[in-house]
Amino acid sequence: MELHKVTLEKTDTCLTYALKRIGLKPDLCVYESINEHFHQIPWKARKKELTIGTVLLWDTDLKWRWLPVSITKDGHIKNKLIHTGVHFAVYEGDGLISDCTRLHSPTPPSPSLRLRELSDMKSTPDWLLIYDTGE
């Protein structure tokens, strides 16, 4: 798979970055619909070395929280159950992953890129996501 050049936008998340990096539209899916577009392979079940462009997913720390996300025309705030504790990255080859984060950002948080050794991660990914090309 060929990786694509990405310039982050203020609204990018780890998922939108990963989708852009592998050449897909950033609005292709959300965490809840990822299995409609990707084959999910448990990390422990992988049979071979990672290939460039594989999306990695950490979701062991998944939590759901009610957060205010919209406001009605007459000013009533509406809450929605939102997931937190999920992270996506892209395998770059040679043991490297890239990802987008807001963790080490100035206030207000802005997205920034990281390139790291997969072996330096505190935990291994939970899933490998392989885009379903329909072939």
LOSE-298697 format. One record per residue (C-alpha): x, y, z; chain. Coordinates in steps of 0.001 Angstrom, whole numbers, m for minus. Each point is the difference from the previous one (the first is absolute). Layout:
! LOSE-298697
east	north	up	ch
X	Y	Z	A
...
***
This chain:
! LOSE-298697
east	north	up	ch
0	0	0	A
1188	3478	m813	A
m151	2498	2851	A
m1252	3509	m733	A
1285	3414	980	A
m2148	1496	2778	A
m206	3528	1320	A
m2030	140	3171	A
m3086	2158	328	A
m1148	1419	3330	A
m2860	m2543	126	A
2078	m3130	m716	A
m65	m2932	2411	A
2127	m3125	146	A
m2612	m1748	m2169	A
m313	2723	m2652	A
3801	161	m186	A
282	m3785	m456	A
m2645	16	m2726	A
1713	2857	m1852	A
3426	m1647	340	A
m1196	m3134	m1785	A
m1781	2002	m2705	A
m3620	m128	1193	A
m2473	2786	665	A
165	1172	3620	A
m3776	m310	400	A
m113	m3629	m1238	A
m919	m1372	3409	A
0	474	3739	A
1171	m2387	2702	A
m3462	m1576	256	A
m97	m860	m3719	A
3636	m967	m545	A
m903	m3659	m633	A
m2133	1020	m2989	A
3138	1112	m1862	A
2894	m1916	1560	A
840	m3608	803	A
790	m90	3727	A
2718	m2452	945	A
846	m437	3670	A
3614	1013	655	A
751	m3397	1554	A
m1394	m1836	m3033	A
2239	1622	m2603	A
1797	m2579	m2087	A
2690	2068	m1705	A
1923	3226	189	A
m1890	3259	m208	A
m339	1602	m3410	A
355	3700	m704	A
m3364	1739	306	A
m1507	m2360	2563	A
m2103	2008	2437	A
561	m866	3642	A
m2749	395	2579	A
222	150	3783	A
m3418	m262	1676	A
576	m1966	3199	A
m430	3244	1994	A
m3297	820	m1714	A
m2407	1958	2193	A
m3332	1592	m798	A
m925	3435	1360	A
m3048	2215	m392	A
1255	3253	m1500	A
m1826	3131	m1169	A
406	27	m3781	A
m2826	2049	m1501	A
m2297	2895	718	A
m3549	438	m1251	A
m1298	3087	m1751	A
m1516	1184	3283	A
3200	m547	2029	A
m450	m3423	1601	A
3230	m1997	301	A
m265	m3633	m1116	A
2285	m2762	1285	A
1227	m3048	m1865	A
1822	m3122	1128	A
3557	431	m1358	A
2888	m2470	52	A
3372	925	1506	A
3190	m1986	479	A
322	m1122	m3630	A
3080	642	m2141	A
972	m625	m3632	A
3442	1	m1644	A
1484	m1021	m3359	A
2832	m2469	m499	A
2728	1771	m2002	A
2378	m2931	m426	A
3327	m801	1668	A
m1675	m226	3411	A
m1323	3586	m114	A
m3523	1294	523	A
m1427	3459	m569	A
m2956	1520	1782	A
m1810	3202	802	A
m414	1159	3588	A
m1154	2954	2071	A
1646	m1204	3216	A
3132	2170	m135	A
m1587	3018	m1583	A
m222	3568	1228	A
m3361	1267	1220	A
m2411	m210	m1716	A
1045	m3435	m1200	A
993	m216	m3638	A
837	m3189	m1860	A
3658	m860	m531	A
1836	m2870	m1659	A
2297	m2593	1523	A
2282	m2624	m1533	A
1017	m2692	2506	A
1354	m3501	311	A
m2825	m2481	490	A
2228	m1800	2498	A
102	3176	2155	A
m3761	m19	536	A
m1268	m671	3543	A
m2369	m2648	m1376	A
m460	m1928	m3207	A
m2938	826	m2251	A
m3211	m1910	520	A
m866	m225	m3690	A
1486	159	m3476	A
m2363	1648	m2464	A
335	m900	m3663	A
m2074	2097	m2390	A
m2611	m2056	m1851	A
452	946	m3642	A
m2928	m2189	m1009	A
2224	m2216	m2162	A
***
